[in-house]
Amino acid sequence: MKVISNGLVESLKTLGLTEYEAKVYSALVLFDRAEVKQVYEYLDAPKPSVYQSLRSLTDKGLVQVVNAKPAIYRATPPKIAIK
C-alpha cells in the first residue's frame, strides 16, 4: 500500500481540512472503498479521530457511505471534490 505524502496532507489542510480529515480522505482515495477499521489501521490513528473525521468529511460532501452494515466509505473523486 502506498504511503500518504506529507505534501498532500499539507495541501489538503490549506483547503480547510484538519490533519486527520486530510489523512482519512487521502486513505479513502487510495483504498477506493474501505471500512473504518481498514482506515484507522492503515493510518495507525485513534479510532475516535477517524470516526469524527469521517462524519465531518461526509457533512462536507467529500465522503459517502456506500454500505451501511458494515459501514463502507468512499471518497468523492478529487477532481469533483476540488470544485
N, C-alpha and C positions, 0 to 999 in steps of 0.2 A: 504494500500500500504506500502511496506517495506521502511525503511529509508536507504539511501546510507551511508555506514560507511566511516568515515574519513580515516581509514586504506586503504580501497580500492582506494579512491581518491588519497592518497599519493603514493600508489603503481603504479597507472597509470601515475602519474606525473614523477616517476623515469624512466618510459619508454618513456618519451618525450612529454607527453600531458600537455597542460595547465590545470589550475584548472577547468575552465569551460568546456573544452573538456572532461576532466575526468568525470565530473558530468553529462554532456549530454550523453556521451557514456554509463555510468552506468545506467542512467534513461532509455535509449532505451533498454538496456539488460533486465531491469525489466519489461518494458512495452511490449516487443517483437516488436510491431509496434506502432508508435504514430505520431500524428500531432504536429506541432511546439507548438501550444497553450497548449497541454497537458504537454509538456516538461517544458516550462517556468513557467507554473502554479505550477506544481509539485515541481520544484526546487526553486520557488519563486525568479527567476533570471530575469534580464533585457532581454527583447525580442531581442534587437540587439546582445547581447552577445551570446544568444542561436543560432540565425541565423548564426553568424560568426563561432561559434564552429561547427555547422552542415556542413557549407561549407568546413571548414578545415578538419574535420573528413571524409567527402566524398572524398576530394582530397587525403587523406591518405589511402583510401580504407577501413576505419573502419565503415563506414555508407553507406547505399544505399538508394536511393529514390525508394520506392515501387510503389507509385502512384503520378501522377503529380498534379491533381486537385481534392481535396485539396492535398497538398504535405504530403505524409506519409513516414516516415523514419523507417529504421530497422537497428539495429546494426549487424555488422559482428559477428558471434559467437566468444566468447573469445578464444576458442581453436584454431580457424583459425587466429584470429587477432594477437595472440602472435607470430605465425610463421612469 
